[in-house]
Amino acid sequence: MGRGNSIALVLLVLAVAGLPFVTTGSYTLTVGIFSGINALVAIGLCVLMGSAGQVSLGQAGFYGIGAYVSSVLSIKFGLPVALSMIAAMAVASAAAALLAVPALRLKGHYLAVATLGFGEIINVILNEWGPGGPSGFGDIPHLSLFGYTLSSTTSNFYFIWLCVAAGLVFSLNILNSMTGRSLRAIHGSETASIAMGLDIVALKIKVFVLSAIYASLAGALYAHYVTFISPSSFNLFYSVLALMMVVLGGITNVWGGVVGAVIITILPELLRKFEEFDVLVYGLILTLSLLFLRKGLVPLLIEKAARLKGGTDARA
Amino acid sequence: MFTVFLQFLFSGLTVGAVYALVGMGFNIIYNSTSIINMAQGEFVVIGGLFMWFFSETVKLPFFLSAILTVLAAGFVGLLMERFTIKPLKSNDLLLMIMVTIAVSILMRGLLMFKFGKDPYSYAPFTEGEPLNIAGAVIQQQTLWVIGITACCIVLLFLFFNRTMMGKAMRACAVDTTAAKLVGINVSRVVMISFILSAMVGAIGGIAITPISLMEYDKGPMLAVKGFCAAIMGGLGRGRGAVIGGFAIGILESMTAGYIHSGMKDAVALVIMLAILFFRPAGLFGSVAMSKLRKF
């Protein structure tokens, strides 16, 4: 995993563990929970964009599948929440595979188009056939693990960030494995990768399914924490928001997804006063970050740090 | 029975005309840059809202308002190209497409800031009784929308086939490097393609607003539908987008009428996915050509 990643992970764990002790009231923790949920979606998208060089405009679709399938299974069929969450992730990965097989067979950015269509179709389906239609439904049970129900804000905060940490470690390990190196090779040059004997279609499908699993896990966590869901949380705007997190944080490093997610989640809280401006501010941030910090915050900071180090260490 | 069908057909043709214009807008930019401009829908919104502003707030005469609106939209297209597309100038299509998404959000933000979240509308172009064709009632504005779209199609066709600039743009679509070699100013072609595509979108917006109203956040849905039209006809093919746009509009209105209105928005997307999966070159595109494409 590398020394930098280990240090960053330790810092993250310390920050998460300490936050509930230094804040009063549940507001900060609630924002923290949503940051964690968004971070999971962003990590998945980051792996997809940074390593496979594909973009998805439909993460909200998988996020929505995660939330709806898990909620419906636990309410209507009385399944334990943990089990229905796993089932939701299975459904999302099956949908991702079905979508990816034809779309990724084609060269280029057809996945972007296909996922855009997919996300919107899921939204129409949730509006038309989802329980409660456009107004959604509530009374979704909290997650229970080993007889302990996660109903308090603090317990949800810890559990969700535990998932984020696990997701980070998992994706870092994948990126450092044979699969990860093959994926980066694809991003570098598809032709060269094929010449080296890589099955690039299979690899891309795998990583797309992985991104869907992250998004659906986030959706399920969201549903069982908030206990009320409606289709408007899973629309195109959320897909674009997820994209924004990854672009802002930096697609070449999964930490970028986490940093971007935290910033994008906190931002509207800070902008509460200017309710009319929020879309404008989002647009400005996204445009400016694409124009001026093309690589994203995290890779840029790492570069800066390396350059500072370079002053004393000639090799860096 | 037939009357109802005819009624659905005309409402389909009306929205289809706008999808066709948006689809053509996509193609104009795609042909000169290989970029999918996700801000295409915002140009239509700009058309409707600016027209409202010039004719209802500033109280300018109809023609002057329309001309000013189209010019203003062209100027927005110019700004977009000069300040985001040109400085970035990257071969990374992913990055370029994301920039257009960013600009579309920015435009939505600005439009909301100026116009708020309310829907806007203004009087139809001509006052008068709706027409009655075989029992179906057709508003005069519907004819205006279809007529204006037809004029745009003809003008664009003449532009691309009869003028030097249009031919230069077609050359860029085939091979940018070769176009540069024969002395075509590619940078200018790209700029003009953005201006032109913004103008085409705005014309659609001006014509449709009296029928379907216009609000700041209508852009993404229009872009998705127009994009479906472009994909259906084969990306980059002007005539394909026209047929695709009308086909999607008609299918949408038939679905809303005969099946269920909530399913309306899914129709275009299902068609698009089906086309992508089974015939990615589009209904009218050639498979061999599509293999040469970057997107």
Interface residues (C-beta under 8 A of the other chain):
Chain A: M49 G53 V55 P102 A103 L106 K107 G108 H109 Y110 A112 V113 A114 L116 G117 F118 E120 I121 V124 I125 N127 E128 L236 V240 L243 V247 E276 F277 D278 V279 L280 V281 Y282 G283 L284 L286 T287 L290 L291 R294
Chain B: I36 T84 P87 L88 L93 L94 L95 I97 M98 V99 I101 A102 V103 S104 I105 L106 M107 R108 G109 L110 M112 F113 G116 P220 V224 F227 C228 I231 H260 G262 M263 D265 A266 L269 V270 M272 L273 L276 F277 P280 K291 R293 K294 F295
